[in-house]
Amino acid sequence: MNLQVVLERETDGVADRRRPDRDLDLLEALRRREPMAAERLVTTYGERAYRLASGITGNGQDAEEVVQDAFWTVVRKIDTFRGESAFGSWLYRIVANAAYQKLRGRQSRQRELSLDEVLPFFDESGCHASSMVDWSPRVDDPALQVELRTALTSAIDELPATYRAVLVLRDVEGRSTRQIAETLGLSVPVVKTRVHRARLFLRKRLGHFMTTMDEPAAIGYAS
């Protein structure tokens, strides 16, 4: 995952335009019940569907079960797909619904990210409690990449499921805000808000991580 993309990209790009479905051949193969159609479905969407399911459930085993159930649903209900959205969006919606159903089975509590969780700390005078250092250029430092990747994964795992879902679809899958809204059954403004707050949350967590990484060096220098 490109950290700069996750933390910096804020634009939605050009609005979606109606165009032929790129999965038309796969779609027709599924409708004709071709023997290899299901395998092609897994090959084409397996990894991406797993990332989305994992992003929502936060659990690898649950994500695998979600993807299996979702793909079986796609195969069984392929004749209900009317082409009102892209095939990929329809499939993602099925995966997301299955993942949320799995969460409900675990009685997972949905919540919103509060401002305290995404904004920097301020002292009583209204100033930043800690210096705001631009550490983003350091993400390309090979010596820190493994640690940063681990810290980023941990921060993403802390996100509520609804925020992980929009983040995965936006910054990992590269889907537009409108596509995400259609996939998850949300409004465009809600998607934008959740993506923005998820990025702020990650920036805050990684900022704290970088500050912690710098402390030993600073102490050693002072001594």
LINQUIBEL-V766902 format. One record per residue. N is the residue number from 1. SS is DSSP state (@ for helix, = for strand, . for the rest). PHI is phi in degrees with one decimal (999 if undefined). BURIAL is 1 if it has 16 or more other C-alpha atoms within 10 Angstrom, else 0. Layout:
N_SS_PHI_BURIAL / N_SS_PHI_BURIAL
This chain:
1_._999_0 / 2_._-79.9_0 / 3_@_-63.7_1 / 4_@_-63.2_0 / 5_@_-64.9_0 / 6_@_-62.6_1 / 7_@_-99.3_1 / 8_@_-113.9_0 / 9_._-70.6_0 / 10_._-122.5_0 / 11_._-93.0_0 / 12_._-97.5_0 / 13_._78.3_0 / 14_._-72.4_0 / 15_._-61.5_0 / 16_._-59.9_0 / 17_._-119.7_0 / 18_._-65.3_0 / 19_._-149.7_0 / 20_._-57.9_0 / 21_._-67.5_0 / 22_._-69.1_0 / 23_._-99.5_0 / 24_@_-58.7_0 / 25_@_-63.0_0 / 26_@_-63.8_1 / 27_@_-59.5_1 / 28_@_-66.2_0 / 29_@_-64.0_1 / 30_@_-65.9_1 / 31_@_-67.1_1 / 32_._-84.2_0 / 33_._57.7_0 / 34_._-64.7_0 / 35_._-55.9_0 / 36_._-95.1_0 / 37_@_-63.5_1 / 38_@_-63.6_1 / 39_@_-65.7_0 / 40_@_-64.2_0 / 41_@_-61.7_1 / 42_@_-64.9_0 / 43_@_-62.5_0 / 44_@_-76.8_0 / 45_@_-120.3_0 / 46_@_-56.7_1 / 47_@_-66.2_0 / 48_@_-68.5_1 / 49_@_-64.9_1 / 50_@_-64.9_1 / 51_@_-60.9_1 / 52_@_-66.0_1 / 53_@_-62.7_1 / 54_@_-66.8_1 / 55_@_-63.8_1 / 56_@_-81.4_1 / 57_@_-82.5_1 / 58_._69.8_1 / 59_._-145.5_0 / 60_@_-62.7_0 / 61_@_-65.2_0 / 62_@_-62.4_1 / 63_@_-62.3_1 / 64_@_-61.6_1 / 65_@_-65.8_0 / 66_@_-62.0_1 / 67_@_-64.0_1 / 68_@_-60.2_1 / 69_@_-64.4_0 / 70_@_-66.4_1 / 71_@_-66.1_1 / 72_@_-65.5_0 / 73_@_-63.6_0 / 74_@_-59.1_1 / 75_@_-63.3_1 / 76_@_-70.8_0 / 77_._-108.1_0 / 78_@_-58.6_1 / 79_@_-72.5_0 / 80_@_-87.4_0 / 81_._-74.9_0 / 82_._-103.7_0 / 83_._76.4_0 / 84_._-72.0_0 / 85_._-136.5_0 / 86_._-64.8_1 / 87_@_-57.1_1 / 88_@_-59.8_1 / 89_@_-64.7_1 / 90_@_-62.0_1 / 91_@_-64.6_1 / 92_@_-59.8_1 / 93_@_-63.3_1 / 94_@_-65.3_1 / 95_@_-62.0_1 / 96_@_-61.6_1 / 97_@_-62.5_1 / 98_@_-64.9_1 / 99_@_-67.7_1 / 100_@_-64.7_1 / 101_@_-64.0_0 / 102_@_-62.7_1 / 103_@_-63.1_1 / 104_@_-62.3_0 / 105_@_-65.0_0 / 106_._-89.3_0 / 107_._54.9_0 / 108_._-76.8_0 / 109_._-88.6_0 / 110_._-81.3_0 / 111_._-149.5_0 / 112_._-101.2_0 / 113_._-76.4_0 / 114_._-81.1_0 / 115_@_-61.9_0 / 116_@_-62.4_0 / 117_@_-83.3_1 / 118_@_-114.6_1 / 119_._-98.9_0 / 120_._-63.2_1 / 121_._-78.7_0 / 122_=_-122.2_0 / 123_._-87.2_0 / 124_._-63.9_0 / 125_._-85.9_0 / 126_._89.7_0 / 127_._-94.5_0 / 128_=_-59.5_0 / 129_._-68.7_0 / 130_._-135.5_0 / 131_._-64.3_0 / 132_._-92.6_0 / 133_._-93.5_0 / 134_._-80.7_0 / 135_._-96.0_0 / 136_@_-57.2_0 / 137_@_-61.2_0 / 138_@_-80.3_0 / 139_@_-65.2_1 / 140_@_-90.6_0 / 141_._-71.7_0 / 142_@_-55.6_0 / 143_@_-69.4_0 / 144_@_-108.6_0 / 145_@_-62.0_0 / 146_@_-65.2_0 / 147_@_-63.9_0 / 148_@_-65.0_1 / 149_@_-63.2_1 / 150_@_-64.8_0 / 151_@_-64.6_1 / 152_@_-65.5_1 / 153_@_-60.8_0 / 154_@_-62.9_0 / 155_@_-66.1_1 / 156_@_-62.6_1 / 157_@_-64.1_1 / 158_@_-75.3_0 / 159_._-66.0_1 / 160_._-59.1_1 / 161_@_-55.8_1 / 162_@_-65.1_1 / 163_@_-79.1_1 / 164_@_-61.1_1 / 165_@_-61.3_1 / 166_@_-68.2_1 / 167_@_-67.0_1 / 168_@_-61.3_1 / 169_@_-66.8_1 / 170_@_-80.8_1 / 171_@_-98.4_1 / 172_@_-99.5_1 / 173_._-84.0_0 / 174_._72.7_0 / 175_._-81.3_1 / 176_._-74.3_1 / 177_@_-59.0_1 / 178_@_-65.1_1 / 179_@_-62.7_1 / 180_@_-63.4_1 / 181_@_-59.2_1 / 182_@_-66.6_1 / 183_@_-66.2_1 / 184_@_-96.5_1 / 185_._69.2_0 / 186_._-115.5_0 / 187_._-82.2_0 / 188_@_-59.4_0 / 189_@_-59.3_0 / 190_@_-65.4_0 / 191_@_-60.8_1 / 192_@_-59.4_1 / 193_@_-63.5_0 / 194_@_-70.6_1 / 195_@_-62.8_1 / 196_@_-62.5_1 / 197_@_-68.9_1 / 198_@_-63.3_1 / 199_@_-66.3_1 / 200_@_-63.0_1 / 201_@_-61.3_1 / 202_@_-65.2_1 / 203_@_-61.0_1 / 204_@_-65.2_1 / 205_@_-63.6_1 / 206_@_-72.3_1 / 207_@_-62.6_1 / 208_@_-64.7_0 / 209_@_-61.9_0 / 210_@_-66.1_1 / 211_@_-62.8_1 / 212_@_-63.5_0 / 213_@_-63.9_0 / 214_@_-81.2_0 / 215_@_-61.1_0 / 216_@_-60.3_0 / 217_@_-64.5_0 / 218_@_-66.1_0 / 219_@_-65.0_0 / 220_@_-62.1_0 / 221_@_-67.5_0 / 222_@_-67.3_0 / 223_._-77.8_0
